[in-house]
Amino acid sequence: MSIEQDYDSNFRYVLVAARRARQLQNGAEPLVPSRSRKACRVAQEEIAAGKIAYVKTEDVPVLKPEVEAPDIPKFVS
C-alpha cells in the first residue's frame, strides 16, 4: 500500500472528493478555511490544498469467472 496525492484519473478524484464530502456532512471539521458551506466545494478545496490523500492498495488483477455452459460458444483467437 502507498499513500498517493496525485490522482491518476478524474474518476478517482471524484471518488475521493465524494468520500471527503460525506465525512464533512457527517460532522468532520474542514481542514482548510473556506467561504463555501457546501461539503463538495470544501472537499475540492481541501484536495487542491494538498490536505487530502488516499491509500492505494497493490494492484490486483481482475479475474473474469468462466461460465461453464454448453450454449456459450468459446472462440479461440
Biopython code that builds the backbone (N, CA, C, O; Angstrom):
import numpy as np
from Bio.PDB.StructureBuilder import StructureBuilder

atoms = [
    (1, "MET", "N", (0.840, -1.176, 0.000)),
    (1, "MET", "CA", (0.000, 0.000, 0.000)),
    (1, "MET", "C", (0.882, 1.234, 0.000)),
    (1, "MET", "O", (1.972, 1.250, 0.572)),
    (2, "SER", "N", (0.383, 2.260, -0.654)),
    (2, "SER", "CA", (1.108, 3.521, -0.667)),
    (2, "SER", "C", (0.126, 4.675, -0.572)),
    (2, "SER", "O", (-1.024, 4.572, -1.000)),
    (3, "ILE", "N", (0.599, 5.772, -0.002)),
    (3, "ILE", "CA", (-0.243, 6.961, 0.121)),
    (3, "ILE", "C", (-0.004, 7.826, -1.108)),
    (3, "ILE", "O", (1.129, 8.208, -1.401)),
    (4, "GLU", "N", (-1.072, 8.128, -1.819)),
    (4, "GLU", "CA", (-0.986, 8.880, -3.067)),
    (4, "GLU", "C", (-1.591, 10.275, -2.882)),
    (4, "GLU", "O", (-2.589, 10.441, -2.181)),
    (5, "GLN", "N", (-0.980, 11.262, -3.513)),
    (5, "GLN", "CA", (-1.550, 12.601, -3.509)),
    (5, "GLN", "C", (-1.913, 13.049, -4.918)),
    (5, "GLN", "O", (-2.733, 13.951, -5.091)),
    (6, "ASP", "N", (-1.311, 12.427, -5.921)),
    (6, "ASP", "CA", (-1.641, 12.746, -7.310)),
    (6, "ASP", "C", (-2.721, 11.780, -7.767)),
    (6, "ASP", "O", (-2.695, 10.596, -7.433)),
    (7, "TYR", "N", (-3.658, 12.292, -8.525)),
    (7, "TYR", "CA", (-4.790, 11.473, -8.964)),
    (7, "TYR", "C", (-4.550, 11.002, -10.383)),
    (7, "TYR", "O", (-4.313, 11.806, -11.285)),
    (8, "ASP", "N", (-4.614, 9.689, -10.575)),
    (8, "ASP", "CA", (-4.319, 9.105, -11.877)),
    (8, "ASP", "C", (-5.502, 9.192, -12.836)),
    (8, "ASP", "O", (-5.347, 8.937, -14.030)),
    (9, "SER", "N", (-6.680, 9.549, -12.331)),
    (9, "SER", "CA", (-7.841, 9.694, -13.213)),
    (9, "SER", "C", (-8.858, 10.625, -12.563)),
    (9, "SER", "O", (-8.851, 10.829, -11.349)),
    (10, "ASN", "N", (-9.717, 11.176, -13.379)),
    (10, "ASN", "CA", (-10.782, 12.027, -12.854)),
    (10, "ASN", "C", (-11.748, 11.226, -12.002)),
    (10, "ASN", "O", (-12.316, 11.748, -11.043)),
    (11, "PHE", "N", (-11.936, 9.965, -12.348)),
    (11, "PHE", "CA", (-12.836, 9.105, -11.596)),
    (11, "PHE", "C", (-12.359, 8.958, -10.156)),
    (11, "PHE", "O", (-13.157, 9.053, -9.224)),
    (12, "ARG", "N", (-11.057, 8.725, -9.971)),
    (12, "ARG", "CA", (-10.519, 8.588, -8.620)),
    (12, "ARG", "C", (-10.654, 9.902, -7.856)),
    (12, "ARG", "O", (-10.970, 9.900, -6.666)),
    (13, "TYR", "N", (-10.416, 11.019, -8.532)),
    (13, "TYR", "CA", (-10.563, 12.337, -7.901)),
    (13, "TYR", "C", (-11.995, 12.521, -7.389)),
    (13, "TYR", "O", (-12.200, 12.978, -6.264)),
    (14, "VAL", "N", (-12.968, 12.170, -8.203)),
    (14, "VAL", "CA", (-14.370, 12.315, -7.808)),
    (14, "VAL", "C", (-14.694, 11.394, -6.637)),
    (14, "VAL", "O", (-15.407, 11.798, -5.719)),
    (15, "LEU", "N", (-14.183, 10.163, -6.653)),
    (15, "LEU", "CA", (-14.432, 9.242, -5.544)),
    (15, "LEU", "C", (-13.870, 9.777, -4.228)),
    (15, "LEU", "O", (-14.537, 9.715, -3.195)),
    (16, "VAL", "N", (-12.653, 10.298, -4.264)),
    (16, "VAL", "CA", (-12.022, 10.818, -3.054)),
    (16, "VAL", "C", (-12.771, 12.061, -2.571)),
    (16, "VAL", "O", (-13.016, 12.211, -1.374)),
    (17, "ALA", "N", (-13.133, 12.945, -3.491)),
    (17, "ALA", "CA", (-13.863, 14.153, -3.105)),
    (17, "ALA", "C", (-15.234, 13.811, -2.527)),
    (17, "ALA", "O", (-15.670, 14.431, -1.558)),
    (18, "ALA", "N", (-15.910, 12.835, -3.114)),
    (18, "ALA", "CA", (-17.229, 12.440, -2.619)),
    (18, "ALA", "C", (-17.137, 11.829, -1.228)),
    (18, "ALA", "O", (-17.972, 12.103, -0.366)),
    (19, "ARG", "N", (-16.120, 11.000, -1.011)),
    (19, "ARG", "CA", (-15.958, 10.395, 0.314)),
    (19, "ARG", "C", (-15.647, 11.466, 1.367)),
    (19, "ARG", "O", (-16.166, 11.418, 2.482)),
    (20, "ARG", "N", (-14.802, 12.423, 1.004)),
    (20, "ARG", "CA", (-14.482, 13.506, 1.951)),
    (20, "ARG", "C", (-15.696, 14.386, 2.200)),
    (20, "ARG", "O", (-15.919, 14.820, 3.330)),
    (21, "ALA", "N", (-16.485, 14.657, 1.168)),
    (21, "ALA", "CA", (-17.696, 15.452, 1.331)),
    (21, "ALA", "C", (-18.672, 14.760, 2.277)),
    (21, "ALA", "O", (-19.323, 15.411, 3.094)),
    (22, "ARG", "N", (-18.769, 13.446, 2.162)),
    (22, "ARG", "CA", (-19.637, 12.688, 3.074)),
    (22, "ARG", "C", (-19.144, 12.817, 4.518)),
    (22, "ARG", "O", (-19.946, 12.949, 5.442)),
    (23, "GLN", "N", (-17.825, 12.779, 4.704)),
    (23, "GLN", "CA", (-17.274, 12.952, 6.044)),
    (23, "GLN", "C", (-17.609, 14.332, 6.593)),
    (23, "GLN", "O", (-17.950, 14.472, 7.768)),
    (24, "LEU", "N", (-17.511, 15.348, 5.745)),
    (24, "LEU", "CA", (-17.835, 16.708, 6.170)),
    (24, "LEU", "C", (-19.317, 16.835, 6.524)),
    (24, "LEU", "O", (-19.668, 17.505, 7.495)),
    (25, "GLN", "N", (-20.174, 16.204, 5.751)),
    (25, "GLN", "CA", (-21.607, 16.243, 6.040)),
    (25, "GLN", "C", (-21.933, 15.556, 7.354)),
    (25, "GLN", "O", (-22.905, 15.912, 8.019)),
    (26, "ASN", "N", (-21.129, 14.576, 7.731)),
    (26, "ASN", "CA", (-21.362, 13.844, 8.972)),
    (26, "ASN", "C", (-20.683, 14.486, 10.177)),
    (26, "ASN", "O", (-20.652, 13.895, 11.256)),
    (27, "GLY", "N", (-20.141, 15.688, 10.003)),
    (27, "GLY", "CA", (-19.625, 16.428, 11.149)),
    (27, "GLY", "C", (-18.130, 16.587, 11.246)),
    (27, "GLY", "O", (-17.655, 17.155, 12.229)),
    (28, "ALA", "N", (-17.355, 16.116, 10.278)),
    (28, "ALA", "CA", (-15.901, 16.289, 10.321)),
    (28, "ALA", "C", (-15.558, 17.764, 10.140)),
    (28, "ALA", "O", (-16.259, 18.499, 9.444)),
    (29, "GLU", "N", (-14.484, 18.177, 10.770)),
    (29, "GLU", "CA", (-14.041, 19.562, 10.669)),
    (29, "GLU", "C", (-13.289, 19.784, 9.361)),
    (29, "GLU", "O", (-12.471, 18.950, 8.973)),
    (30, "PRO", "N", (-13.550, 20.891, 8.679)),
    (30, "PRO", "CA", (-12.798, 21.197, 7.451)),
    (30, "PRO", "C", (-11.318, 21.407, 7.759)),
    (30, "PRO", "O", (-10.965, 21.916, 8.823)),
    (31, "LEU", "N", (-10.465, 21.017, 6.834)),
    (31, "LEU", "CA", (-9.022, 21.143, 7.015)),
    (31, "LEU", "C", (-8.476, 22.456, 6.485)),
    (31, "LEU", "O", (-7.329, 22.807, 6.762)),
    (32, "VAL", "N", (-9.284, 23.186, 5.725)),
    (32, "VAL", "CA", (-8.878, 24.485, 5.189)),
    (32, "VAL", "C", (-10.015, 25.484, 5.412)),
    (32, "VAL", "O", (-11.183, 25.097, 5.430)),
    (33, "PRO", "N", (-9.682, 26.760, 5.581)),
    (33, "PRO", "CA", (-10.757, 27.753, 5.675)),
    (33, "PRO", "C", (-11.419, 27.924, 4.307)),
    (33, "PRO", "O", (-10.744, 27.930, 3.278)),
    (34, "SER", "N", (-12.729, 28.060, 4.308)),
    (34, "SER", "CA", (-13.454, 28.170, 3.052)),
    (34, "SER", "C", (-14.604, 29.159, 3.202)),
    (34, "SER", "O", (-15.189, 29.302, 4.276)),
    (35, "ARG", "N", (-14.910, 29.831, 2.112)),
    (35, "ARG", "CA", (-16.061, 30.734, 2.117)),
    (35, "ARG", "C", (-17.344, 29.960, 1.840)),
    (35, "ARG", "O", (-18.442, 30.439, 2.126)),
    (36, "SER", "N", (-17.201, 28.771, 1.286)),
    (36, "SER", "CA", (-18.362, 27.965, 0.929)),
    (36, "SER", "C", (-18.812, 27.123, 2.112)),
    (36, "SER", "O", (-17.999, 26.709, 2.939)),
    (37, "ARG", "N", (-20.098, 26.878, 2.184)),
    (37, "ARG", "CA", (-20.645, 25.994, 3.207)),
    (37, "ARG", "C", (-20.998, 24.634, 2.619)),
    (37, "ARG", "O", (-21.404, 23.730, 3.349)),
    (38, "LYS", "N", (-20.845, 24.484, 1.307)),
    (38, "LYS", "CA", (-21.179, 23.222, 0.650)),
    (38, "LYS", "C", (-20.042, 22.223, 0.831)),
    (38, "LYS", "O", (-18.873, 22.536, 0.608)),
    (39, "ALA", "N", (-20.413, 21.023, 1.237)),
    (39, "ALA", "CA", (-19.415, 19.996, 1.537)),
    (39, "ALA", "C", (-18.590, 19.625, 0.309)),
    (39, "ALA", "O", (-17.384, 19.406, 0.419)),
    (40, "CYS", "N", (-19.225, 19.551, -0.855)),
    (40, "CYS", "CA", (-18.493, 19.174, -2.078)),
    (40, "CYS", "C", (-17.422, 20.210, -2.415)),
    (40, "CYS", "O", (-16.305, 19.854, -2.791)),
    (41, "ARG", "N", (-17.760, 21.467, -2.282)),
    (41, "ARG", "CA", (-16.806, 22.532, -2.596)),
    (41, "ARG", "C", (-15.665, 22.559, -1.588)),
    (41, "ARG", "O", (-14.509, 22.749, -1.966)),
    (42, "VAL", "N", (-15.975, 22.373, -0.323)),
    (42, "VAL", "CA", (-14.940, 22.345, 0.710)),
    (42, "VAL", "C", (-14.001, 21.168, 0.461)),
    (42, "VAL", "O", (-12.787, 21.311, 0.602)),
    (43, "ALA", "N", (-14.540, 20.017, 0.098)),
    (43, "ALA", "CA", (-13.715, 18.846, -0.196)),
    (43, "ALA", "C", (-12.779, 19.129, -1.363)),
    (43, "ALA", "O", (-11.609, 18.747, -1.321)),
    (44, "GLN", "N", (-13.273, 19.789, -2.400)),
    (44, "GLN", "CA", (-12.429, 20.127, -3.549)),
    (44, "GLN", "C", (-11.326, 21.092, -3.146)),
    (44, "GLN", "O", (-10.196, 20.972, -3.620)),
    (45, "GLU", "N", (-11.638, 22.046, -2.281)),
    (45, "GLU", "CA", (-10.627, 22.994, -1.829)),
    (45, "GLU", "C", (-9.570, 22.296, -0.969)),
    (45, "GLU", "O", (-8.391, 22.644, -1.032)),
    (46, "GLU", "N", (-9.985, 21.322, -0.175)),
    (46, "GLU", "CA", (-9.024, 20.562, 0.625)),
    (46, "GLU", "C", (-8.092, 19.755, -0.272)),
    (46, "GLU", "O", (-6.895, 19.665, -0.002)),
    (47, "ILE", "N", (-8.629, 19.172, -1.328)),
    (47, "ILE", "CA", (-7.798, 18.411, -2.267)),
    (47, "ILE", "C", (-6.822, 19.344, -2.978)),
    (47, "ILE", "O", (-5.646, 19.015, -3.137)),
    (48, "ALA", "N", (-7.311, 20.510, -3.405)),
    (48, "ALA", "CA", (-6.447, 21.472, -4.091)),
    (48, "ALA", "C", (-5.320, 21.963, -3.175)),
    (48, "ALA", "O", (-4.223, 22.262, -3.647)),
    (49, "ALA", "N", (-5.585, 22.045, -1.875)),
    (49, "ALA", "CA", (-4.576, 22.491, -0.919)),
    (49, "ALA", "C", (-3.597, 21.377, -0.551)),
    (49, "ALA", "O", (-2.620, 21.627, 0.154)),
    (50, "GLY", "N", (-3.843, 20.163, -1.013)),
    (50, "GLY", "CA", (-2.955, 19.047, -0.727)),
    (50, "GLY", "C", (-3.165, 18.437, 0.648)),
    (50, "GLY", "O", (-2.283, 17.755, 1.168)),
    (51, "LYS", "N", (-4.324, 18.678, 1.235)),
    (51, "LYS", "CA", (-4.616, 18.165, 2.576)),
    (51, "LYS", "C", (-5.228, 16.772, 2.565)),
    (51, "LYS", "O", (-5.274, 16.111, 3.603)),
    (52, "ILE", "N", (-5.696, 16.318, 1.411)),
    (52, "ILE", "CA", (-6.365, 15.028, 1.307)),
    (52, "ILE", "C", (-5.515, 14.093, 0.449)),
    (52, "ILE", "O", (-5.095, 14.451, -0.651)),
    (53, "ALA", "N", (-5.274, 12.910, 0.961)),
    (53, "ALA", "CA", (-4.562, 11.875, 0.223)),
    (53, "ALA", "C", (-5.404, 10.611, 0.290)),
    (53, "ALA", "O", (-6.381, 10.550, 1.037)),
    (54, "TYR", "N", (-5.037, 9.622, -0.474)),
    (54, "TYR", "CA", (-5.750, 8.350, -0.434)),
    (54, "TYR", "C", (-4.742, 7.213, -0.425)),
    (54, "TYR", "O", (-3.600, 7.373, -0.856)),
    (55, "VAL", "N", (-5.173, 6.086, 0.063)),
    (55, "VAL", "CA", (-4.316, 4.911, 0.138)),
    (55, "VAL", "C", (-4.607, 4.037, -1.059)),
    (55, "VAL", "O", (-5.748, 3.646, -1.302)),
    (56, "LYS", "N", (-3.565, 3.739, -1.800)),
    (56, "LYS", "CA", (-3.699, 2.881, -2.973)),
    (56, "LYS", "C", (-3.121, 1.525, -2.630)),
    (56, "LYS", "O", (-1.934, 1.392, -2.332)),
    (57, "THR", "N", (-3.979, 0.523, -2.676)),
    (57, "THR", "CA", (-3.513, -0.828, -2.400)),
    (57, "THR", "C", (-2.811, -1.371, -3.629)),
    (57, "THR", "O", (-2.883, -0.792, -4.713)),
    (58, "GLU", "N", (-2.137, -2.481, -3.445)),
    (58, "GLU", "CA", (-1.440, -3.096, -4.571)),
    (58, "GLU", "C", (-2.443, -3.493, -5.636)),
    (58, "GLU", "O", (-3.550, -3.940, -5.333)),
    (59, "ASP", "N", (-2.045, -3.325, -6.883)),
    (59, "ASP", "CA", (-2.939, -3.660, -7.984)),
    (59, "ASP", "C", (-3.158, -5.172, -8.017)),
    (59, "ASP", "O", (-2.211, -5.956, -8.084)),
    (60, "VAL", "N", (-4.398, -5.545, -7.971)),
    (60, "VAL", "CA", (-4.775, -6.950, -8.042)),
    (60, "VAL", "C", (-5.469, -7.155, -9.381)),
    (60, "VAL", "O", (-6.427, -6.445, -9.689)),
    (61, "PRO", "N", (-5.011, -8.102, -10.177)),
    (61, "PRO", "CA", (-5.663, -8.297, -11.470)),
    (61, "PRO", "C", (-7.114, -8.744, -11.298)),
    (61, "PRO", "O", (-7.437, -9.538, -10.414)),
    (62, "VAL", "N", (-7.970, -8.222, -12.153)),
    (62, "VAL", "CA", (-9.370, -8.592, -12.129)),
    (62, "VAL", "C", (-9.532, -9.900, -12.887)),
    (62, "VAL", "O", (-9.153, -10.015, -14.053)),
    (63, "LEU", "N", (-10.093, -10.862, -12.214)),
    (63, "LEU", "CA", (-10.288, -12.163, -12.836)),
    (63, "LEU", "C", (-11.741, -12.310, -13.248)),
    (63, "LEU", "O", (-12.655, -12.137, -12.442)),
    (64, "LYS", "N", (-11.933, -12.631, -14.515)),
    (64, "LYS", "CA", (-13.280, -12.829, -15.028)),
    (64, "LYS", "C", (-13.623, -14.307, -14.885)),
    (64, "LYS", "O", (-12.933, -15.166, -15.434)),
    (65, "PRO", "N", (-14.684, -14.599, -14.152)),
    (65, "PRO", "CA", (-15.022, -16.017, -13.985)),
    (65, "PRO", "C", (-15.520, -16.614, -15.290)),
    (65, "PRO", "O", (-16.243, -15.969, -16.049)),
    (66, "GLU", "N", (-15.128, -17.836, -15.534)),
    (66, "GLU", "CA", (-15.615, -18.527, -16.721)),
    (66, "GLU", "C", (-16.900, -19.251, -16.378)),
    (66, "GLU", "O", (-17.016, -19.889, -15.332)),
    (67, "VAL", "N", (-17.850, -19.143, -17.265)),
    (67, "VAL", "CA", (-19.129, -19.805, -17.072)),
    (67, "VAL", "C", (-19.125, -21.064, -17.924)),
    (67, "VAL", "O", (-18.943, -21.010, -19.140)),
    (68, "GLU", "N", (-19.324, -22.169, -17.280)),
    (68, "GLU", "CA", (-19.374, -23.434, -17.996)),
    (68, "GLU", "C", (-20.824, -23.704, -18.395)),
    (68, "GLU", "O", (-21.664, -24.046, -17.563)),
    (69, "ALA", "N", (-21.086, -23.545, -19.659)),
    (69, "ALA", "CA", (-22.424, -23.803, -20.169)),
    (69, "ALA", "C", (-22.280, -24.262, -21.617)),
    (69, "ALA", "O", (-21.432, -23.748, -22.346)),
    (70, "PRO", "N", (-23.094, -25.216, -22.036)),
    (70, "PRO", "CA", (-22.959, -25.737, -23.395)),
    (70, "PRO", "C", (-23.409, -24.751, -24.464)),
    (70, "PRO", "O", (-22.976, -24.874, -25.610)),
    (71, "ASP", "N", (-24.255, -23.780, -24.144)),
    (71, "ASP", "CA", (-24.776, -22.890, -25.167)),
    (71, "ASP", "C", (-23.958, -21.592, -25.316)),
    (71, "ASP", "O", (-24.354, -20.706, -26.072)),
    (72, "ILE", "N", (-22.838, -21.473, -24.612)),
    (72, "ILE", "CA", (-21.975, -20.305, -24.752)),
    (72, "ILE", "C", (-20.765, -20.722, -25.575)),
    (72, "ILE", "O", (-19.929, -21.489, -25.098)),
    (73, "PRO", "N", (-20.658, -20.224, -26.812)),
    (73, "PRO", "CA", (-19.519, -20.624, -27.631)),
    (73, "PRO", "C", (-18.236, -19.947, -27.142)),
    (73, "PRO", "O", (-18.252, -18.795, -26.710)),
    (74, "LYS", "N", (-17.138, -20.678, -27.217)),
    (74, "LYS", "CA", (-15.832, -20.138, -26.865)),
    (74, "LYS", "C", (-15.038, -20.013, -28.147)),
    (74, "LYS", "O", (-14.853, -20.981, -28.885)),
    (75, "PHE", "N", (-14.570, -18.794, -28.399)),
    (75, "PHE", "CA", (-13.803, -18.540, -29.608)),
    (75, "PHE", "C", (-12.323, -18.496, -29.257)),
    (75, "PHE", "O", (-11.928, -17.880, -28.267)),
    (76, "VAL", "N", (-11.539, -19.130, -30.048)),
    (76, "VAL", "CA", (-10.098, -19.143, -29.829)),
    (76, "VAL", "C", (-9.480, -18.233, -30.888)),
    (76, "VAL", "O", (-9.746, -18.365, -32.082)),
    (77, "SER", "N", (-8.655, -17.315, -30.417)),
    (77, "SER", "CA", (-8.021, -16.407, -31.375)),
    (77, "SER", "C", (-6.558, -16.729, -31.548)),
    (77, "SER", "O", (-5.866, -16.064, -32.319)),
]
sb = StructureBuilder()
sb.init_structure("model")
sb.init_model(0)
sb.init_chain("A")
sb.init_seg("    ")
for serial, (resi, resn, name, xyz) in enumerate(atoms, 1):
    if name == "N":
        sb.init_residue(resn, " ", resi, " ")
    sb.init_atom(name, np.array(xyz, "f"), 0.0, 1.0, " ", f" {name:<3s}", serial, name[0])
structure = sb.get_structure()
